[in-house]
Amino acid sequence: MNAELSEIIEWFESDKVSLDEAIEKYEEALTLIAEIEKYLKTAENKIKKITHNQGSSLEKAK
């Protein structure tokens, strides 16, 4: 996902930009950003859960 987004950014920075293609690439980028945000949120929730469970285990061990 990140590599695809980087390619789109490089394309925008090039001299090959046409308006129609730019709109299409922009929409693709928005979709990729949403997917990356979802992936990061899932990872964050997993880390919070692991941290919470680890904290609970430490409390029980006392």
MONOR-V896669 format. One record per backbone hydrogen bond with DSSP energy under -1.0 kcal/mol. CO is the residue of the C=O (numbers start at 1). NH is the residue of the N-H. If there is no record, write none. Layout:
CO,NH
CO,NH
//
This chain:
1,5
2,6
3,7
4,8
5,9
6,10
7,11
8,12
9,13
11,14
18,22
19,23
20,24
21,25
22,26
23,27
24,28
25,29
26,30
27,31
28,32
29,33
30,34
31,35
32,36
33,37
34,38
35,39
36,40
37,41
38,42
39,43
40,44
41,45
42,46
43,47
44,48
45,49
46,50
47,51
48,52
49,53
50,54
51,55
52,56
53,57
54,58
55,59
56,60
57,61
//
